[in-house]
Amino acid sequence: MVINKFKVFSIFYFFSSLIFTFSIGEIFYNSIDGTDFYRYFRYIEYFKGSIETTSREQGLFYFWFISLFIDFYDQYYIADKWEFIYSSAIQMGNFILYLIGLLGLFIFLKTKKINTTKIFISLSFLNFFPPVFGARLIMKPEMLAFAIFPWILIGLDKYFLNKEISHLLSVVPLLAIIATSKGTVFILIASSLLFIYFNKIRKLKFFDIGIAITIFTIMSYFLYQENLNANSVSMLSHPELESYRYKASFSFIYTLSISDLFLKPFRNVHAGSLFGITFIDLFGDYFNRYWDHERSLFISNRREVVSFLDYPRRNISVIFSIVFFISTFIKGKSFKHSPYTKVYLVGIAILLLTSLGVFGLHFNPNKGDTVKTHYYFFLLAFSFIFIVIKFLNETKQKTHVIFLIFIFLAFSFIVGFPKNYEADFNETLSEKISTTLSCRFVSSYFENIKDLDIKCLTKQLATCGSFNQYNKPIEHEDGYLIFQADEFFQNVNLQDTDGNTVTVTGYAECLHYLEGGYFKNQSVDYVDRTPPVNRLFLYLAMLSIFYILYNSRNSFKK
C-alpha cells in the first residue's frame, strides 16, 4: 500500500490549523466583548431562570444550544473570572457548530468529486479565513447557518439527482430551524438556494414541493410559537433604534475612494460606501469587533514588523479582499462550480437592498454596519472554499505548500502577531490562559518559551480552591472518614445528579465529594427552561444529518 505523503500532510495541517485557531481565539479574545453580547445575554439569563422572558425577537435554538455549554462550564465558575469562563463556553459551542459545518462541507465537496487532499487543504485555508474566524469568537446565530447550510445543499442535490422525496424532506427540519432563528439569515439562505438552483427549480415535482412546504410550515409554526412564548416578542417585529431608521442614498452603491481604503481604513470613515466597508471588513476588522477590539489581547503588544505601509494589517487585508473579489469572476480551466464562487454576492445584494430601504428602515448613515460581512460570512465561506479549490486545481503541490505557509503567516499577522511579551501583558495573558480549555495544551509552551507562570483552572480549583495546608480527614476504625472543618475555608454547597445536597466545611471534604460525582450547586431554585420543541428539533436535525450522511456514503469510495 502506497502512502500518499502529501495527503497525510494535508490532513495533519488541517487539524493543526483547526486546533491553533481555536486556541488563539479562546486565549486572546473575550467573547463578552462581541457584537450585541449583552443584548443576547438575556437568552442565557432566561435559560438560567433569572428572568421570565427574553424580550428579544430571535429564535431560541442557537442560544439554547450555547447555554448547554455555559451550564457545563459552570463547574469551572469563579465569580471574578466569569467573563473568561463564559467566553470559553461560547467559543466551544461555536466550535462544535463549526465542526458540523466543516463535515458538511467535506461531504459536499466529495459529492462534487473533488480530491480529498485538496479538500483538506481548502478547509485549512478556511480555518484561517478571517470572517469565519471572527464568527467563531462571538455569540451570534449566523454560526448556526454555517453548520446547516452545507447539509441543506447536499440533501437538495440528492433530490434533484434522483427525485426521491425523502431527500427533499430530510432538509425540511434544517430549514425550519433556520427560518425561525433569525429573519435575515433565512432570507439570505433562501435567496442563495434560489440562486444556486435557479435552473433546476422547474424540475421540482408539484406533489413533492407541496408536501415539503406543508411540513415546513407546520414545523416552523410550532417552533415559532415556542419562541414567541419565551420571547414575548415576534421575530416578525424587529424594533430599530432611532439611529437606524434611515435608508442609504443610491450613491452608497458606487461611492469608493481607493486612496482612503489604504490611508483611512477606519471605522465609520467609509460609512457611505458599500465597497469601502466590504473591502476593509472582509479580511480585516473594520468595525473593531474582533482582533482590533480595544479589550482584545490580539490588539495588545503588537510588534510592528512591516514599516513600508501606514497601517500594514489593514492595508494587507484590503489587498486580500480585492484579490478575493477579482478571483470570483476569473474562470478556471478545469472548474465547473462557478455558482458557488459567486454565492456570497447574494449576501451583499440582500444587505444592500436592506440598506436602501427595500425591507424597511434599517440603516445608520453614520456607521453603515447594515452591510457588515459577518451577516453573510457563511456564504463568504462557501465561495472562499471554491475559489481556493479553483486555485488548487491550476497549481502544483509545491505551490500549495508555499501558500499554506503564507496563509498561516498572513493570518497571524492580521490578527495581531508577533507580540512583545512584557511583564504586564504576560500577567494578563496568564490569567486568561488559565481559564481556557486550551490551557492543558499550551501552558507548557508559554511557561517554557514565554516564561509565563500558568495554573490551569480545574473543577477542583474552581470549587474548592487551592491550599497546601489543611486538616486531613480522620479514618474511623470502621473504615469511613471523619472530615474536619478548616477555618480558612468558605463553606460550599454541593449536589449530585440525583439532587442530593451537602455543605462541605473543609478542603479535604470538598475534594472528596467532587471525586464522588458531586458538583457546585450554583442556584438554590433551579428552573428548567429547556424548550421542548427546540430540543425535539435538535434531534430531528441530527437525524436529518445522519440520513444525508448515510446517503452520501458512496462519495467516500471515490
C-alpha positions as CSV (number, residue, x, y, z in Angstrom):
1,M,0.0,0.0,0.0
2,V,1.5,3.3,-1.1
3,I,1.1,6.2,1.4
4,N,0.3,9.5,-0.2
5,K,2.6,11.7,1.9
6,F,1.1,14.9,0.7
7,K,-2.4,13.7,1.7
8,V,-1.1,12.9,5.1
9,F,0.5,16.3,5.3
10,S,-2.8,18.0,4.2
11,I,-4.7,16.1,7.0
12,F,-2.1,17.0,9.6
13,Y,-2.1,20.6,8.5
14,F,-5.9,20.8,8.6
15,F,-6.2,19.5,12.2
16,S,-3.2,21.7,13.3
17,S,-4.8,24.8,11.9
18,L,-8.1,23.9,13.4
19,I,-6.7,23.5,16.9
20,F,-4.4,26.5,16.5
21,T,-7.2,28.9,15.5
22,F,-9.5,27.6,18.3
23,S,-6.7,28.0,20.9
24,I,-5.7,31.6,20.0
25,G,-9.3,32.6,19.8
26,E,-10.0,31.3,23.2
27,I,-6.9,32.7,24.7
28,F,-6.6,36.2,23.1
29,Y,-10.3,37.1,22.7
30,N,-13.1,37.7,25.2
31,S,-16.4,36.8,23.7
32,I,-18.2,39.0,26.1
33,D,-16.9,41.9,24.0
34,G,-18.6,40.5,20.9
35,T,-21.2,42.4,19.0
36,D,-24.5,42.7,20.8
37,F,-23.4,40.3,23.5
38,Y,-25.4,41.9,26.3
39,R,-28.4,42.2,24.1
40,Y,-28.4,38.5,23.5
41,F,-27.2,37.6,27.0
42,R,-30.9,37.8,28.1
43,Y,-31.3,34.4,26.4
44,I,-28.7,32.9,28.7
45,E,-30.4,34.6,31.7
46,Y,-33.7,33.2,30.6
47,F,-32.4,29.6,30.4
48,K,-30.8,30.0,33.8
49,G,-34.2,31.1,35.2
50,S,-33.2,34.5,36.3
51,I,-35.7,36.3,34.0
52,E,-39.1,35.4,32.8
53,T,-38.8,36.4,29.2
54,T,-36.0,37.3,26.8
55,S,-37.8,40.3,25.3
56,R,-35.8,39.6,22.1
57,E,-37.1,38.6,18.7
58,Q,-34.7,35.9,17.6
59,G,-35.2,32.2,17.9
60,L,-34.2,30.1,20.9
61,F,-32.4,27.3,19.1
62,Y,-28.9,28.7,18.9
63,F,-28.9,30.4,22.2
64,W,-30.3,27.3,24.0
65,F,-27.5,25.3,22.3
66,I,-24.9,27.8,23.6
67,S,-26.5,27.8,27.1
68,L,-25.8,24.0,27.3
69,F,-22.1,24.7,27.1
70,I,-22.4,27.5,29.6
71,D,-24.1,25.2,32.0
72,F,-21.3,22.7,31.6
73,Y,-18.7,25.3,32.2
74,D,-20.4,26.4,35.4
75,Q,-18.4,23.7,37.2
76,Y,-15.4,25.9,36.5
77,Y,-17.1,29.0,37.5
78,I,-15.3,31.6,39.6
79,A,-17.1,34.9,40.2
80,D,-14.3,37.3,39.3
81,K,-13.5,35.3,36.1
82,W,-17.0,34.7,34.8
83,E,-16.2,36.6,31.6
84,F,-13.3,34.4,30.7
85,I,-15.3,31.2,31.6
86,Y,-18.4,32.2,29.6
87,S,-16.2,33.2,26.7
88,S,-14.7,29.8,26.6
89,A,-18.1,28.2,26.8
90,I,-19.4,30.3,23.9
91,Q,-16.4,29.6,21.7
92,M,-16.7,25.8,22.4
93,G,-20.3,25.9,21.4
94,N,-19.5,27.7,18.2
95,F,-16.6,25.3,17.6
96,I,-19.0,22.3,17.7
97,L,-21.3,24.0,15.2
98,Y,-18.2,24.8,13.1
99,L,-17.2,21.2,13.1
100,I,-20.7,20.2,11.9
101,G,-20.4,22.7,9.1
102,L,-16.9,21.5,8.2
103,L,-18.1,17.9,8.0
104,G,-21.0,19.1,5.8
105,L,-18.5,21.0,3.5
106,F,-16.3,17.9,3.3
107,I,-19.2,15.7,2.2
108,F,-20.5,18.3,-0.2
109,L,-17.1,18.6,-1.8
110,K,-16.7,14.9,-2.0
111,T,-20.1,14.7,-3.9
112,K,-18.6,17.1,-6.4
113,K,-15.7,14.5,-6.9
114,I,-13.1,16.8,-5.5
115,N,-9.8,15.2,-4.4
116,T,-9.6,14.5,-0.7
117,T,-6.2,16.1,-0.4
118,K,-7.5,19.3,-2.0
119,I,-10.5,19.3,0.3
120,F,-8.3,19.2,3.4
121,I,-6.1,22.0,2.0
122,S,-9.1,24.1,1.2
123,L,-10.6,23.6,4.7
124,S,-7.2,24.5,6.2
125,F,-7.5,27.8,4.3
126,L,-11.0,28.2,5.6
127,N,-9.7,27.8,9.2
128,F,-7.6,30.9,8.6
129,F,-10.3,32.8,6.7
130,P,-10.9,36.0,8.8
131,P,-14.7,36.2,8.5
132,V,-15.0,32.6,9.6
133,F,-12.5,33.0,12.4
134,G,-14.3,36.1,13.7
135,A,-17.7,34.4,13.6
136,R,-16.3,31.6,15.8
137,L,-15.5,34.1,18.5
138,I,-18.9,35.8,19.1
139,M,-22.3,34.7,20.2
140,K,-24.4,35.3,17.1
141,P,-26.9,32.9,15.4
142,E,-25.2,33.2,12.0
143,M,-22.9,30.4,13.1
144,L,-25.9,28.1,13.1
145,A,-26.3,28.9,9.4
146,F,-22.7,27.8,8.7
147,A,-23.4,24.5,10.4
148,I,-26.6,23.8,8.5
149,F,-26.2,25.3,5.0
150,P,-23.9,22.6,3.5
151,W,-26.2,19.8,4.7
152,I,-29.2,21.5,3.0
153,L,-27.2,21.7,-0.2
154,I,-26.3,18.0,-0.1
155,G,-29.9,17.0,0.5
156,L,-31.2,19.2,-2.3
157,D,-28.5,17.9,-4.7
158,K,-29.6,14.3,-3.9
159,Y,-33.2,15.2,-4.6
160,F,-32.5,16.8,-7.9
161,L,-30.3,13.8,-8.8
162,N,-32.8,11.0,-8.2
163,K,-36.2,12.8,-7.4
164,E,-36.7,10.8,-4.2
165,I,-38.9,12.9,-1.9
166,S,-37.1,11.6,1.2
167,H,-34.1,13.6,0.2
168,L,-36.2,16.8,0.0
169,L,-37.9,16.1,3.3
170,S,-34.6,15.5,5.0
171,V,-33.7,19.2,4.7
172,V,-37.1,20.4,5.9
173,P,-36.3,20.3,9.7
174,L,-33.0,22.1,9.0
175,L,-34.8,24.8,7.0
176,A,-37.4,25.2,9.7
177,I,-34.7,25.8,12.3
178,I,-33.1,28.4,10.2
179,A,-36.4,30.0,9.3
180,T,-37.3,30.6,13.0
181,S,-33.8,31.6,14.2
182,K,-33.2,34.9,12.5
183,G,-35.1,36.6,9.7
184,T,-32.1,37.9,7.8
185,V,-30.4,34.6,7.9
186,F,-33.4,32.8,6.5
187,I,-33.7,35.4,3.7
188,L,-30.0,35.0,2.9
189,I,-30.2,31.2,2.8
190,A,-33.5,31.1,0.8
191,S,-32.1,33.6,-1.7
192,S,-28.9,31.7,-2.0
193,L,-30.8,28.4,-2.7
194,L,-32.8,30.2,-5.4
195,F,-29.5,31.5,-6.9
196,I,-27.8,28.1,-6.9
197,Y,-30.8,26.0,-8.1
198,F,-32.5,28.6,-10.3
199,N,-32.2,26.4,-13.4
200,K,-33.4,23.3,-11.6
201,I,-36.4,24.7,-9.8
202,R,-38.6,23.8,-12.8
203,K,-37.7,20.2,-12.3
204,L,-39.4,20.1,-8.9
205,K,-42.4,17.9,-8.7
206,F,-45.5,19.8,-7.6
207,F,-46.6,17.0,-5.2
208,D,-43.1,16.8,-3.6
209,I,-42.8,20.5,-3.2
210,G,-46.4,20.7,-1.8
211,I,-45.7,18.0,0.8
212,A,-42.4,19.7,1.7
213,I,-43.9,23.2,2.1
214,T,-46.8,21.8,4.2
215,I,-44.4,20.0,6.6
216,F,-42.1,23.0,6.7
217,T,-45.0,25.3,7.6
218,I,-46.2,23.1,10.4
219,M,-42.7,22.7,11.8
220,S,-42.0,26.4,11.6
221,Y,-45.3,27.2,13.3
222,F,-44.5,25.1,16.3
223,L,-41.0,26.5,16.6
224,Y,-42.3,30.0,16.1
225,Q,-44.9,29.6,18.8
226,E,-42.5,28.3,21.4
227,N,-40.1,31.1,20.6
228,L,-42.9,33.6,20.9
229,N,-43.9,32.3,24.3
230,A,-40.4,32.6,25.6
231,N,-39.6,35.9,23.9
232,S,-42.9,37.7,24.3
233,V,-41.8,39.4,21.0
234,S,-42.5,38.1,17.5
235,M,-39.5,37.5,15.2
236,L,-41.5,39.4,12.6
237,S,-41.2,42.6,14.6
238,H,-37.7,44.0,14.8
239,P,-37.7,47.3,16.7
240,E,-34.9,49.5,15.5
241,L,-33.0,52.2,17.4
242,E,-33.7,55.7,16.2
243,S,-30.2,56.0,14.7
244,Y,-31.0,53.1,12.3
245,R,-34.3,54.4,11.0
246,Y,-32.8,55.7,7.7
247,K,-32.0,54.4,4.3
248,A,-28.8,54.7,2.3
249,S,-28.6,57.0,-0.6
250,F,-28.1,55.5,-4.1
251,S,-24.5,56.7,-4.1
252,F,-23.9,54.1,-1.4
253,I,-23.6,51.6,-4.2
254,Y,-20.9,53.2,-6.2
255,T,-19.0,55.5,-3.9
256,L,-15.4,54.3,-3.4
257,S,-12.2,56.0,-2.6
258,I,-9.2,53.8,-3.4
259,S,-6.8,56.1,-1.6
260,D,-8.9,56.1,1.6
261,L,-9.0,52.3,1.6
262,F,-5.3,52.4,2.4
263,L,-4.9,55.8,4.0
264,K,-8.0,55.8,6.2
265,P,-9.1,52.2,6.8
266,F,-11.0,53.1,9.9
267,R,-14.5,52.5,11.3
268,N,-17.2,55.0,10.2
269,V,-14.9,56.7,7.7
270,H,-16.4,54.6,4.9
271,A,-20.0,54.7,6.2
272,G,-21.3,55.9,2.9
273,S,-19.5,53.3,0.7
274,L,-20.7,49.7,0.3
275,F,-17.4,48.5,-1.3
276,G,-15.3,50.6,1.1
277,I,-16.8,48.8,4.1
278,T,-16.7,45.4,2.4
279,F,-13.1,45.6,1.2
280,I,-11.8,46.6,4.7
281,D,-14.1,44.3,6.7
282,L,-13.8,41.2,4.6
283,F,-10.3,40.1,5.6
284,G,-9.9,42.7,8.4
285,D,-11.8,44.1,11.4
286,Y,-13.2,47.4,10.1
287,F,-15.8,47.6,12.9
288,N,-13.2,46.8,15.7
289,R,-15.3,43.9,17.0
290,Y,-12.8,41.1,16.9
291,W,-9.0,41.3,17.0
292,D,-9.0,45.1,16.8
293,H,-11.4,45.4,19.8
294,E,-9.8,47.7,22.4
295,R,-10.1,45.0,25.1
296,S,-8.8,42.2,23.0
297,L,-5.4,40.6,23.7
298,F,-5.0,40.4,20.0
299,I,-4.5,44.1,19.7
300,S,-2.3,44.4,22.8
301,N,1.5,44.5,22.5
302,R,1.7,44.0,18.7
303,R,5.2,44.1,17.3
304,E,5.3,46.1,14.1
305,V,7.5,44.3,11.6
306,V,6.2,46.0,8.4
307,S,7.3,49.6,8.1
308,F,6.6,50.4,4.4
309,L,2.8,50.6,4.9
310,D,0.9,53.1,7.0
311,Y,-1.5,50.6,8.5
312,P,0.0,47.3,7.5
313,R,-2.5,44.9,8.9
314,R,-5.5,46.7,7.5
315,N,-3.7,47.5,4.2
316,I,-2.8,43.9,3.6
317,S,-6.4,42.9,4.5
318,V,-7.7,45.2,1.8
319,I,-5.3,43.7,-0.8
320,F,-6.6,40.2,0.1
321,S,-10.2,41.4,-0.2
322,I,-9.6,42.8,-3.6
323,V,-7.9,39.6,-4.8
324,F,-10.8,37.6,-3.4
325,F,-13.3,39.8,-5.2
326,I,-11.4,39.6,-8.5
327,S,-11.0,35.8,-8.2
328,T,-14.8,35.4,-8.1
329,F,-15.0,36.4,-11.7
330,I,-11.9,34.5,-13.1
331,K,-12.9,31.3,-14.8
332,G,-10.8,28.2,-14.1
333,K,-9.9,25.9,-17.0
334,S,-11.0,22.8,-15.1
335,F,-13.6,24.3,-12.8
336,K,-17.3,23.9,-13.3
337,H,-18.8,25.2,-10.0
338,S,-18.9,28.9,-10.7
339,P,-22.3,29.5,-9.0
340,Y,-20.7,28.6,-5.7
341,T,-17.9,31.1,-6.1
342,K,-20.4,33.9,-6.5
343,V,-23.0,32.9,-3.9
344,Y,-21.6,35.5,-1.4
345,L,-22.8,38.2,-3.8
346,V,-26.3,37.2,-2.9
347,G,-25.5,38.2,0.7
348,I,-24.1,41.6,-0.5
349,A,-27.2,42.1,-2.7
350,I,-29.7,41.4,0.1
351,L,-27.9,43.6,2.6
352,L,-27.6,46.4,0.0
353,L,-31.4,46.2,-0.6
354,T,-31.9,46.4,3.1
355,S,-29.7,49.4,3.3
356,L,-31.6,51.1,0.5
357,G,-34.8,50.7,2.5
358,V,-36.4,47.9,0.4
359,F,-37.3,46.0,3.6
360,G,-37.9,49.0,5.8
361,L,-35.6,51.4,7.6
362,H,-32.6,49.6,9.0
363,F,-29.6,51.8,8.1
364,N,-27.4,54.0,10.2
365,P,-25.7,56.6,7.9
366,N,-23.0,57.3,10.5
367,K,-21.9,53.6,10.6
368,G,-23.1,51.7,7.5
369,D,-22.9,48.5,9.6
370,T,-26.0,47.0,7.9
371,V,-23.6,45.5,5.3
372,K,-21.0,44.1,7.7
373,T,-19.6,40.9,6.4
374,H,-20.5,38.9,9.5
375,Y,-24.1,38.8,8.4
376,Y,-23.3,36.6,5.4
377,F,-20.0,35.1,6.5
378,F,-21.3,31.6,5.8
379,L,-21.9,32.5,2.2
380,L,-18.4,34.0,2.0
381,A,-17.0,30.8,3.4
382,F,-18.7,28.8,0.7
383,S,-17.4,31.0,-2.0
384,F,-13.9,31.1,-0.5
385,I,-13.7,27.3,-0.4
386,F,-14.5,27.0,-4.2
387,I,-12.1,29.9,-5.1
388,V,-9.4,28.1,-3.2
389,I,-10.2,24.8,-4.9
390,K,-10.1,26.6,-8.3
391,F,-6.6,27.8,-7.4
392,L,-5.5,24.3,-6.2
393,N,-6.7,22.8,-9.5
394,E,-4.5,25.0,-11.5
395,T,-1.3,24.9,-9.4
396,K,1.2,22.3,-8.3
397,Q,1.8,20.8,-4.9
398,K,4.9,22.9,-4.2
399,T,2.8,26.0,-4.7
400,H,0.2,24.6,-2.3
401,V,2.8,24.2,0.4
402,I,4.1,27.7,-0.1
403,F,0.6,29.2,0.2
404,L,-0.2,27.1,3.2
405,I,2.8,28.6,4.9
406,F,1.9,32.0,3.6
407,I,-1.7,31.9,4.7
408,F,-0.6,31.0,8.2
409,L,1.8,33.9,8.4
410,A,-0.6,36.3,6.9
411,F,-3.5,35.3,9.2
412,S,-1.2,35.5,12.2
413,F,0.0,39.0,11.3
414,I,-3.5,40.3,10.5
415,V,-4.9,39.3,13.9
416,G,-2.0,40.7,15.8
417,F,1.1,38.6,15.9
418,P,4.1,38.8,16.6
419,K,3.9,40.3,20.0
420,N,6.1,41.8,22.7
421,Y,5.7,39.7,25.8
422,E,6.3,42.3,28.5
423,A,5.6,41.8,32.3
424,D,2.1,43.4,32.4
425,F,0.9,41.7,29.3
426,N,2.3,38.4,30.5
427,E,0.4,38.7,33.7
428,T,-2.9,39.4,31.9
429,L,-2.3,36.6,29.4
430,S,-1.5,34.1,32.1
431,E,-4.8,34.9,33.8
432,K,-6.7,34.4,30.6
433,I,-4.9,31.2,29.6
434,S,-5.6,29.6,33.0
435,T,-9.4,29.7,32.4
436,T,-9.3,28.1,28.9
437,L,-9.7,24.6,27.7
438,S,-6.6,25.2,25.6
439,C,-4.6,25.7,28.8
440,R,-3.9,22.0,29.1
441,F,-2.2,22.0,25.7
442,V,-0.5,25.4,25.5
443,S,0.6,26.1,29.1
444,S,3.9,24.3,28.7
445,Y,4.8,26.3,25.6
446,F,4.0,29.7,27.3
447,E,5.8,28.6,30.5
448,N,8.9,27.4,28.8
449,I,9.2,29.7,25.8
450,K,7.5,32.9,27.1
451,D,8.4,32.4,30.8
452,L,4.7,32.7,32.0
453,D,3.5,31.2,35.3
454,I,0.2,29.4,34.5
455,K,-2.0,27.3,36.7
456,C,-4.8,25.8,34.6
457,L,-8.3,26.1,36.1
458,T,-9.8,22.8,37.1
459,K,-13.1,21.8,38.6
460,Q,-11.4,21.1,41.9
461,L,-9.7,24.5,41.8
462,A,-12.9,26.4,40.9
463,T,-15.0,24.6,43.5
464,C,-12.6,24.1,46.5
465,G,-9.8,26.5,45.9
466,S,-6.1,25.5,46.3
467,F,-4.5,25.1,49.7
468,N,-1.2,23.4,50.7
469,Q,-2.0,23.1,54.4
470,Y,-5.4,21.9,55.5
471,N,-6.9,19.4,58.1
472,K,-6.6,15.9,56.9
473,P,-9.6,13.6,57.4
474,I,-9.5,11.1,60.3
475,E,-10.2,7.5,59.4
476,H,-12.6,5.8,61.7
477,E,-11.9,2.2,62.8
478,D,-15.0,1.2,60.8
479,G,-13.4,2.4,57.6
480,Y,-15.3,5.7,57.0
481,L,-13.7,9.2,57.0
482,I,-14.4,11.9,59.5
483,F,-13.8,15.3,57.9
484,Q,-12.6,18.3,59.8
485,A,-13.5,21.9,59.1
486,D,-10.9,24.4,58.0
487,E,-11.1,27.9,59.5
488,F,-9.9,29.5,56.2
489,F,-12.4,27.5,54.1
490,Q,-15.6,29.2,52.9
491,N,-18.5,26.7,53.0
492,V,-19.6,25.3,49.7
493,N,-22.9,23.8,48.7
494,L,-22.6,20.7,46.5
495,Q,-25.1,18.3,44.9
496,D,-25.2,15.2,42.8
497,T,-27.2,14.3,39.7
498,D,-29.9,12.7,41.9
499,G,-30.5,16.0,43.7
500,N,-28.8,15.1,47.0
501,T,-27.1,18.1,48.6
502,V,-24.3,18.5,51.1
503,T,-22.5,21.5,52.6
504,V,-18.7,21.0,52.9
505,T,-16.8,22.9,55.5
506,G,-13.2,21.9,54.7
507,Y,-10.8,21.5,51.7
508,A,-10.4,17.7,52.0
509,E,-14.1,17.2,52.4
510,C,-14.7,19.3,49.3
511,L,-12.3,17.3,47.2
512,H,-13.7,14.0,48.5
513,Y,-17.3,14.9,47.4
514,L,-16.1,16.2,44.0
515,E,-14.4,12.9,43.3
516,G,-17.7,11.2,44.3
517,G,-19.6,12.9,41.5
518,Y,-20.9,16.0,43.3
519,F,-20.7,19.4,41.8
520,K,-21.2,23.0,42.8
521,N,-24.8,24.0,43.3
522,Q,-25.0,27.3,41.5
523,S,-28.7,28.0,42.1
524,V,-30.9,27.2,45.0
525,D,-34.1,27.5,43.0
526,Y,-33.4,25.7,39.7
527,V,-35.7,26.4,36.8
528,D,-35.7,24.0,33.9
529,R,-36.2,26.3,30.8
530,T,-35.3,23.6,28.2
531,P,-37.5,24.5,25.2
532,P,-39.1,21.1,24.4
533,V,-39.9,21.9,20.7
534,N,-36.5,23.3,20.0
535,R,-35.0,20.3,21.8
536,L,-37.1,18.0,19.6
537,F,-35.7,19.8,16.5
538,L,-32.2,19.3,17.7
539,Y,-32.9,15.5,17.5
540,L,-34.6,15.9,14.2
541,A,-31.7,17.9,12.8
542,M,-29.3,15.2,13.9
543,L,-31.5,12.6,12.2
544,S,-31.6,14.6,9.1
545,I,-27.8,15.0,9.0
546,F,-27.3,11.3,9.7
547,Y,-29.7,10.4,6.9
548,I,-28.0,12.8,4.5
549,L,-24.6,11.4,5.6
550,Y,-25.7,7.8,5.1
551,N,-27.0,8.6,1.6
552,S,-23.7,10.2,0.7
553,R,-21.6,7.3,1.9
554,N,-20.7,6.3,-1.7
555,S,-18.8,9.6,-2.1
556,F,-16.1,8.3,0.3
557,K,-15.4,5.5,-2.1
558,K,-14.4,7.9,-4.9
